[in-house]
């Protein structure tokens, strides 16, 4: 394992992903990638909304709707323990394509069976759907280095597109479900999402093939991969900065609801603030497509974590609704830039034989941190409106400073 750690700091040894032979091949692969990732992440982002709407419109109690929603989201935390198959497979495209099919098929089966079977069967189907969810997010992202151009600028421009697919999926997915549910029913909305995953599976099979980087005996197990990440400076910083920023920005939707009345608007206007955050994120990813992040990803992450903290502080300080809209948009853009930096760090510092696991470990812990941040914000906002944001700013700045000192310590030791 020691040599593996070294390989993440120096150029990674072993077989690397096959890079495209021409700019045209890279562009074609990227178009297919963006389409596949958008379809898959729209389904992943909208599924929980469809499930909750299905339960509530059927007259079920709130606790059951929450249970069904958790059944498809909580299994994402098991992602790192199934991700190894992505690094050992002869063709990772096949693994991800089958994950898309399983996700869509089990989601469709769950909503179609829901009125006719015991609830435990629906829960089991949703758990299966959620288990493969991480392969639709971090798993797909791990394919990007083999698709983008060979130079760092091309790679980072492609990562800007990847950030956009997450933003579109997280915004369009729930909106699409709400629109279709109003027009028809949550069941039809879920079936539309399932159809999207089948389309994503076909597009993923059309992506450029990348040979496995190592034999199955060389691929570390999940616990070994986590240990590798914790003992390798850039990956360790990627992990804890991602977790703390996800925990911090999760306070924004809760704060938006609580701040509506003090800002002189109706509570429903909180949706405008969260929409501004989402649009700011998409604008940030658009900037990255034109001008990719420069410099060392490790250092850039530290700087952008501090920028996110500053944006959260700006949200806490605004006292006018129109200014709050702008502050939320700035926070969304800052978070998009930070996310792109973490994607770059994962791509550039993860060892080839564990790249899929690294992507999914970070993604799974990010989801857990976001859930914890939402719960924490809900518990602390009663004490003071901006308490969650003030604590988030302090934590993010503290970890950004710790990242700077961590990197300086490594530099002195070297």
C-alpha positions as semicolon CSV with decimal commas, in nm:
position;residue;x (nm);y (nm);z (nm)
1;X;0,000;0,000;0,000
2;X;0,294;0,232;0,056
3;X;0,382;0,241;-0,311
4;X;0,021;0,316;-0,394
5;X;0,028;0,623;-0,172
6;X;0,338;0,751;-0,346
7;X;0,174;0,706;-0,683
8;X;-0,093;0,959;-0,599
9;X;0,166;1,231;-0,541
10;X;0,397;1,151;-0,827
11;X;0,259;1,056;-1,170
12;X;0,037;0,752;-1,124
13;X;0,205;0,432;-1,230
14;X;0,036;0,146;-1,408
15;X;-0,200;0,156;-1,703
16;X;-0,375;0,490;-1,744
17;X;-0,713;0,551;-1,908
18;X;-0,690;0,558;-2,285
19;X;-0,713;0,920;-2,391
20;X;-0,894;1,021;-2,711
21;X;-0,687;1,019;-3,028
22;X;-0,823;1,346;-3,169
23;X;-1,011;1,660;-3,062
24;X;-1,310;1,538;-3,264
25;X;-1,317;1,207;-3,078
26;X;-1,291;1,391;-2,746
27;X;-1,577;1,626;-2,841
28;X;-1,801;1,338;-2,954
29;X;-1,729;1,144;-2,636
30;X;-1,798;1,449;-2,421
31;X;-2,136;1,515;-2,588
32;X;-2,241;1,156;-2,521
33;X;-2,108;1,178;-2,168
34;X;-2,300;1,496;-2,088
35;X;-2,622;1,351;-2,229
36;X;-2,582;1,024;-2,037
37;X;-2,482;1,194;-1,712
38;X;-2,770;1,443;-1,734
39;X;-3,028;1,169;-1,789
40;X;-2,889;0,953;-1,508
41;X;-2,854;1,236;-1,257
42;X;-3,195;1,380;-1,340
43;X;-3,342;1,040;-1,251
44;X;-3,130;1,015;-0,937
45;X;-3,223;1,368;-0,826
46;X;-3,594;1,337;-0,901
47;X;-3,661;0,984;-0,775
48;X;-3,697;1,073;-0,408
49;X;-3,941;1,355;-0,490
50;X;-4,152;1,119;-0,701
51;X;-4,159;0,860;-0,424
52;X;-4,258;1,109;-0,154
53;X;-4,528;1,260;-0,377
54;X;-4,658;0,912;-0,456
55;X;-4,698;0,834;-0,086
56;X;-4,850;1,169;0,014
57;X;-5,098;1,183;-0,274
58;X;-5,209;0,831;-0,181
59;X;-5,309;0,959;0,162
60;X;-5,024;0,788;0,349
61;X;-4,891;0,943;0,672
62;X;-4,584;1,162;0,662
63;X;-4,366;0,908;0,841
64;X;-4,429;0,651;0,567
65;X;-4,348;0,901;0,293
66;X;-4,024;0,976;0,478
67;X;-3,945;0,607;0,511
68;X;-3,993;0,546;0,139
69;X;-3,779;0,848;0,055
70;X;-3,503;0,732;0,288
71;X;-3,521;0,383;0,135
72;X;-3,389;0,518;-0,196
73;X;-3,147;0,780;-0,058
74;X;-2,986;0,614;0,247
75;X;-2,837;0,321;0,047
76;X;-2,614;0,572;-0,135
77;X;-2,392;0,551;0,173
78;X;-2,313;0,189;0,083
79;X;-2,172;0,305;-0,251
80;X;-1,804;0,267;-0,154
81;X;-1,861;-0,099;-0,074
82;X;-1,992;-0,179;-0,421
83;X;-1,761;0,060;-0,610
84;X;-1,471;-0,185;-0,628
85;X;-1,644;-0,369;-0,911
86;X;-1,600;-0,052;-1,119
87;X;-1,221;-0,067;-1,080
88;X;-1,193;-0,443;-1,139
89;X;-1,432;-0,475;-1,434
90;X;-1,291;-0,540;-1,781
91;X;-1,524;-0,270;-1,911
92;X;-1,650;-0,013;-1,661
93;X;-1,909;0,108;-1,913
94;X;-2,093;-0,221;-1,874
95;X;-2,105;-0,186;-1,496
96;X;-2,246;0,167;-1,511
97;X;-2,491;0,082;-1,790
98;X;-2,629;-0,210;-1,589
99;X;-2,647;0,016;-1,282
100;X;-2,864;0,258;-1,481
101;X;-3,090;-0,026;-1,595
102;X;-3,122;-0,166;-1,242
103;X;-3,195;0,179;-1,102
104;X;-3,468;0,246;-1,357
105;X;-3,619;-0,104;-1,348
106;X;-3,643;-0,123;-0,969
107;X;-3,779;0,233;-0,946
108;X;-4,046;0,150;-1,205
109;X;-4,129;-0,178;-1,031
110;X;-4,157;-0,003;-0,693
111;X;-4,405;0,261;-0,809
112;X;-4,612;0,018;-1,014
113;X;-4,628;-0,238;-0,732
114;X;-4,684;0,017;-0,453
115;X;-5,065;0,008;-0,444
116;X;-5,082;-0,371;-0,475
117;X;-4,811;-0,519;-0,248
118;X;-4,693;-0,498;0,111
119;X;-4,496;-0,183;0,187
120;X;-4,189;-0,389;0,276
121;X;-4,166;-0,508;-0,086
122;X;-4,174;-0,150;-0,213
123;X;-3,905;-0,057;0,040
124;X;-3,687;-0,348;-0,074
125;X;-3,717;-0,243;-0,440
126;X;-3,627;0,118;-0,352
127;X;-3,327;0,003;-0,149
128;X;-3,197;-0,190;-0,451
129;X;-3,249;0,119;-0,666
130;X;-3,063;0,336;-0,414
131;X;-2,771;0,093;-0,385
132;X;-2,670;0,150;-0,747
133;X;-2,735;0,526;-0,725
134;X;-2,369;0,614;-0,652
135;X;-2,267;0,455;-0,981
136;X;-2,490;0,709;-1,157
137;X;-2,313;1,000;-0,985
138;X;-1,952;0,944;-0,880
139;X;-1,925;0,629;-1,092
140;X;-2,003;0,814;-1,412
141;X;-1,766;1,097;-1,316
142;X;-1,481;0,848;-1,283
143;X;-1,509;0,781;-1,658
144;X;-1,441;1,143;-1,752
145;X;-1,056;1,131;-1,758
146;X;-1,072;0,876;-2,043
147;X;-1,310;1,094;-2,245
148;X;-1,173;1,449;-2,226
149;X;-0,862;1,565;-2,410
150;X;-0,515;1,472;-2,283
151;X;-0,414;1,818;-2,155
152;X;-0,517;1,960;-1,819
153;X;-0,718;2,244;-1,971
154;X;-0,935;2,001;-2,168
155;X;-0,982;1,783;-1,863
156;X;-1,091;2,074;-1,647
157;X;-1,320;2,217;-1,912
158;X;-1,486;1,876;-1,926
159;X;-1,517;1,883;-1,547
160;X;-1,708;2,211;-1,585
161;X;-1,957;2,025;-1,804
162;X;-1,973;1,752;-1,540
163;X;-2,057;2,005;-1,270
164;X;-2,335;2,133;-1,496
165;X;-2,488;1,785;-1,526
166;X;-2,507;1,761;-1,147
167;X;-2,671;2,103;-1,131
168;X;-2,918;2,023;-1,408
169;X;-3,000;1,685;-1,253
170;X;-3,055;1,834;-0,909
171;X;-3,272;2,116;-1,049
172;X;-3,453;1,963;-1,345
173;X;-3,520;1,627;-1,179
174;X;-3,746;1,755;-0,898
175;X;-3,901;2,019;-1,127
176;X;-3,980;1,759;-1,392
177;X;-4,140;1,533;-1,131
178;X;-4,350;1,819;-0,996
179;X;-4,468;1,918;-1,345
180;X;-4,556;1,565;-1,457
181;X;-4,722;1,488;-1,123
182;X;-4,945;1,795;-1,162
183;X;-5,030;1,701;-1,521
184;X;-5,072;1,329;-1,462
185;X;-4,946;1,148;-1,149
186;X;-4,628;1,078;-0,948
187;X;-4,631;0,724;-1,089
188;X;-4,603;0,855;-1,444
189;X;-4,329;1,095;-1,330
190;X;-4,128;0,807;-1,183
191;X;-4,174;0,602;-1,501
192;X;-4,042;0,895;-1,708
193;X;-3,733;0,908;-1,484
194;X;-3,689;0,532;-1,525
195;X;-3,705;0,568;-1,903
196;X;-3,431;0,830;-1,877
197;X;-3,199;0,583;-1,705
198;X;-3,252;0,333;-1,986
199;X;-3,149;0,603;-2,233
200;X;-2,846;0,683;-2,018
201;X;-2,744;0,316;-2,023
202;X;-2,741;0,313;-2,404
203;X;-2,537;0,633;-2,424
204;X;-2,284;0,507;-2,169
205;X;-2,219;0,202;-2,385
206;X;-2,126;0,443;-2,666
207;X;-1,857;0,616;-2,459
208;X;-1,491;0,545;-2,545
209;X;-1,363;0,221;-2,397
210;X;-1,098;0,244;-2,125
211;X;-0,910;-0,072;-2,031
212;X;-0,897;-0,159;-1,660
213;X;-0,592;0,002;-1,495
214;X;-0,493;-0,307;-1,297
215;X;-0,572;-0,667;-1,224
216;X;-0,832;-0,738;-0,958
217;X;-0,558;-0,844;-0,716
218;X;-0,404;-0,495;-0,729
219;X;-0,729;-0,307;-0,664
220;X;-0,761;-0,216;-0,294
221;X;-1,070;-0,306;-0,094
222;X;-1,298;-0,025;0,029
223;X;-1,135;0,006;0,373
224;X;-0,790;0,011;0,214
225;X;-0,903;0,281;-0,027
226;X;-1,034;0,496;0,257
227;X;-0,707;0,447;0,444
228;X;-0,519;0,547;0,130
229;X;-0,728;0,863;0,103
230;X;-0,669;0,955;0,467
231;X;-0,292;0,906;0,443
232;X;-0,244;1,083;0,108
233;X;-0,237;1,461;0,156
234;X;-0,427;1,585;-0,152
235;X;-0,693;1,315;-0,124
236;X;-0,729;1,369;0,251
237;X;-0,786;1,739;0,196
238;X;-1,028;1,666;-0,088
239;X;-1,226;1,445;0,148
240;X;-1,257;1,671;0,449
241;X;-1,307;1,992;0,252
242;X;-1,581;1,828;0,045
243;X;-1,753;1,702;0,359
244;X;-1,740;2,032;0,545
245;X;-1,855;2,242;0,246
246;X;-2,144;2,000;0,180
247;X;-2,241;2,023;0,549
248;X;-2,225;2,403;0,535
249;X;-2,419;2,477;0,214
250;X;-2,694;2,236;0,328
251;X;-2,802;2,515;0,565
252;X;-2,908;2,739;0,276
253;X;-3,253;2,590;0,197
254;X;-3,345;2,587;0,567
255;X;-3,226;2,945;0,610
256;X;-3,416;3,053;0,297
257;X;-3,744;2,937;0,450
258;X;-3,671;3,098;0,785
259;X;-3,551;3,426;0,635
260;X;-3,851;3,489;0,409
261;X;-4,066;3,676;0,661
262;X;-3,777;3,886;0,807
263;X;-3,692;3,982;0,449
264;X;-4,049;4,108;0,403
265;X;-4,177;3,839;0,165
266;X;-4,412;3,542;0,188
267;X;-4,265;3,205;0,297
268;X;-4,327;3,069;-0,054
269;X;-4,068;3,318;-0,182
270;X;-3,801;3,092;-0,027
271;X;-3,828;2,899;-0,352
272;X;-3,694;3,204;-0,535
273;X;-3,386;3,207;-0,312
274;X;-3,316;2,836;-0,364
275;X;-3,373;2,880;-0,737
276;X;-3,120;3,165;-0,736
277;X;-2,872;2,931;-0,567
278;X;-2,929;2,669;-0,838
279;X;-2,902;2,921;-1,121
280;X;-2,583;3,059;-0,967
281;X;-2,442;2,708;-0,966
282;X;-2,526;2,661;-1,333
283;X;-2,370;2,998;-1,414
284;X;-2,055;2,893;-1,230
285;X;-2,031;2,573;-1,431
286;X;-2,083;2,775;-1,749
287;X;-1,786;2,993;-1,659
288;X;-1,576;2,680;-1,611
289;X;-1,662;2,557;-1,960
290;X;-1,519;2,881;-2,104
291;X;-1,232;2,932;-1,860
292;X;-1,133;2,617;-1,670
293;X;-0,979;2,641;-1,325
294;X;-0,604;2,708;-1,345
295;X;-0,324;2,587;-1,121
296;X;-0,289;2,311;-0,868
297;X;-0,624;2,155;-0,772
298;X;-0,513;2,096;-0,413
299;X;-0,436;2,462;-0,352
300;X;-0,741;2,577;-0,550
301;X;-0,973;2,369;-0,330
302;X;-0,843;2,544;-0,018
303;X;-0,894;2,889;-0,169
304;X;-1,242;2,811;-0,302
305;X;-1,354;2,661;0,031
306;X;-1,275;3,000;0,185
307;X;-1,468;3,168;-0,099
308;X;-1,771;2,950;-0,018
309;X;-1,742;3,057;0,346
310;X;-1,736;3,422;0,238
311;X;-2,045;3,367;0,021
312;X;-2,231;3,208;0,313
313;X;-2,133;3,506;0,526
314;X;-2,274;3,735;0,258
315;X;-2,606;3,549;0,274
316;X;-2,616;3,591;0,651
317;X;-2,552;3,967;0,625
318;X;-2,814;4,054;0,364
319;X;-3,124;4,230;0,494
320;X;-3,306;4,299;0,166
321;X;-3,480;4,038;-0,048
322;X;-3,325;4,145;-0,377
323;X;-2,980;4,142;-0,217
324;X;-3,049;3,797;-0,074
325;X;-3,128;3,670;-0,425
326;X;-2,787;3,790;-0,540
327;X;-2,614;3,644;-0,234
328;X;-2,772;3,303;-0,290
329;X;-2,664;3,314;-0,655
330;X;-2,307;3,398;-0,551
331;X;-2,311;3,109;-0,303
332;X;-2,428;2,872;-0,578
333;X;-2,155;2,987;-0,815
334;X;-1,888;2,956;-0,545
335;X;-2,001;2,605;-0,461
336;X;-1,989;2,505;-0,830
337;X;-1,631;2,628;-0,860
338;X;-1,536;2,441;-0,544
339;X;-1,704;2,124;-0,669
340;X;-1,511;2,146;-0,996
341;X;-1,187;2,175;-0,797
342;X;-1,273;1,858;-0,604
343;X;-1,345;1,673;-0,929
344;X;-1,007;1,784;-1,060
345;X;-0,837;1,670;-0,740
346;X;-1,005;1,330;-0,752
347;X;-0,905;1,285;-1,116
348;X;-0,546;1,401;-1,072
349;X;-0,452;1,250;-0,736
350;X;-0,647;0,923;-0,723
351;X;-0,443;0,614;-0,814
352;X;-0,559;0,457;-1,138
353;X;-0,645;0,125;-0,974
354;X;-0,884;0,289;-0,725
355;X;-1,018;0,589;-0,915
356;X;-1,380;0,469;-0,916
357;X;-1,371;0,398;-0,543
358;X;-1,218;0,738;-0,464
359;X;-1,491;0,918;-0,661
360;X;-1,766;0,723;-0,491
361;X;-1,615;0,744;-0,138
362;X;-1,608;1,123;-0,165
363;X;-1,957;1,132;-0,316
364;X;-2,107;0,906;-0,046
365;X;-1,958;1,104;0,240
366;X;-2,070;1,426;0,072
367;X;-2,430;1,300;0,069
368;X;-2,405;1,202;0,435
369;X;-2,261;1,543;0,524
370;X;-2,537;1,721;0,332
371;X;-2,804;1,526;0,518
372;X;-2,634;1,601;0,850
373;X;-2,604;1,968;0,760
374;X;-2,975;1,991;0,681
375;X;-3,066;1,825;1,011
376;X;-2,824;2,047;1,203
377;X;-2,960;2,364;1,041
378;X;-3,315;2,262;1,125
379;X;-3,218;2,202;1,487
380;X;-3,024;2,527;1,538
381;X;-3,227;2,780;1,339
382;X;-3,481;2,799;1,622
383;X;-3,216;2,957;1,845
384;X;-3,127;3,228;1,594
385;X;-3,212;3,272;1,228
386;X;-2,854;3,291;1,107
387;X;-2,701;3,054;1,363
388;X;-2,662;2,771;1,107
389;X;-2,485;3,001;0,860
390;X;-2,258;3,157;1,122
391;X;-2,151;2,812;1,240
392;X;-2,109;2,699;0,879
393;X;-1,885;2,997;0,799
394;X;-1,671;2,931;1,108
395;X;-1,635;2,560;1,029
396;X;-1,554;2,613;0,662
397;X;-1,292;2,879;0,737
398;X;-1,140;2,657;1,007
399;X;-1,107;2,361;0,773
400;X;-0,979;2,582;0,492
401;X;-0,708;2,706;0,728
402;X;-0,635;2,350;0,838
403;X;-0,597;2,250;0,472
404;X;-0,347;2,532;0,416
405;X;-0,143;2,430;0,720
406;X;-0,164;2,063;0,622
407;X;-0,023;2,137;0,279
408;X;0,252;2,362;0,421
409;X;0,353;2,087;0,664
410;X;0,385;1,839;0,380
411;X;0,590;2,085;0,179
412;X;0,833;2,141;0,468
413;X;0,861;1,766;0,525
414;X;0,944;1,714;0,159
